[in-house]
Amino acid sequence: MATGLDHLSADLSRDASQVATQGKSAASAAGDAQVADLAETALAAIGGVVLATATIVQGLSEGSSTAGTQLRRATGMVPQ
């Protein structure tokens, strides 16, 4: 489970970067300066939310891994 969460976190981080890039592209494509600023700000906010989600998922991954290790130690089970 932790590995899947690690991959999801990495994917979300890449998505956040792409959103920021698209925000800059949208801003440069807009003819009006005010519209350009609003587009870039909106997409930067969306990118921030995606990046925050990636951070949360990474924390869940680390917690899952830690919990699994503690459970194996407590039960004496060794992963196969």
C-alpha positions as CSV (number, residue, x, y, z in Angstrom):
1,M,0.0,0.0,0.0
2,A,2.8,2.4,0.9
3,T,4.4,2.0,-2.6
4,G,1.1,2.8,-4.3
5,L,0.8,5.9,-2.2
6,D,4.4,6.9,-3.0
7,H,3.6,6.6,-6.7
8,L,0.3,8.6,-6.3
9,S,2.2,11.3,-4.4
10,A,4.8,11.6,-7.1
11,D,2.1,11.7,-9.8
12,L,0.3,14.5,-7.9
13,S,3.6,16.5,-7.6
14,R,4.2,16.3,-11.3
15,D,0.6,17.3,-11.9
16,A,1.0,20.4,-9.7
17,S,4.0,21.4,-11.7
18,Q,2.1,20.9,-15.0
19,V,-0.8,23.0,-13.7
20,A,1.7,25.9,-12.9
21,T,3.1,25.7,-16.3
22,Q,-0.3,25.7,-17.9
23,G,-1.2,28.7,-15.8
24,K,1.7,30.6,-17.3
25,S,0.8,29.5,-20.8
26,A,-2.8,30.6,-20.3
27,A,-1.7,33.9,-18.9
28,S,0.6,34.5,-21.9
29,A,-2.2,33.5,-24.3
30,A,-4.7,35.9,-22.8
31,G,-4.8,39.2,-24.5
32,D,-5.9,41.2,-21.5
33,A,-3.4,41.8,-18.7
34,Q,-6.1,41.5,-16.0
35,V,-7.4,38.2,-17.4
36,A,-3.9,36.9,-17.7
37,D,-3.2,37.7,-14.0
38,L,-6.5,36.1,-13.0
39,A,-5.8,33.0,-15.0
40,E,-2.3,32.6,-13.7
41,T,-3.5,33.2,-10.1
42,A,-6.3,30.7,-10.4
43,L,-4.1,27.9,-11.8
44,A,-1.4,28.6,-9.2
45,A,-4.1,28.1,-6.5
46,I,-5.2,24.9,-8.1
47,G,-1.6,23.7,-8.3
48,G,-1.1,24.5,-4.7
49,V,-4.1,22.4,-3.7
50,V,-2.7,19.5,-5.8
51,L,0.7,19.9,-4.2
52,A,-0.9,19.9,-0.7
53,T,-2.7,16.7,-1.6
54,A,0.6,15.2,-2.7
55,T,2.1,16.1,0.7
56,I,-0.9,14.5,2.5
57,V,-0.6,11.3,0.5
58,Q,3.1,11.1,1.1
59,G,2.4,11.4,4.9
60,L,-0.2,8.6,4.6
61,S,2.4,6.5,2.8
62,E,5.0,7.1,5.5
63,G,2.5,6.4,8.2
64,S,1.3,3.2,6.5
65,S,4.9,2.0,6.2
66,T,5.7,2.8,9.8
67,A,2.5,1.1,11.0
68,G,3.4,-2.0,9.0
69,T,6.9,-2.1,10.5
70,Q,5.6,-1.7,14.0
71,L,3.0,-4.5,13.4
72,R,5.6,-6.9,12.1
73,R,7.8,-6.2,15.1
74,A,5.0,-6.6,17.6
75,T,3.8,-9.9,16.1
76,G,7.2,-11.3,15.1
77,M,6.0,-11.7,11.6
78,V,8.5,-11.4,8.8
79,P,7.3,-10.4,5.3
80,Q,7.6,-13.0,2.7
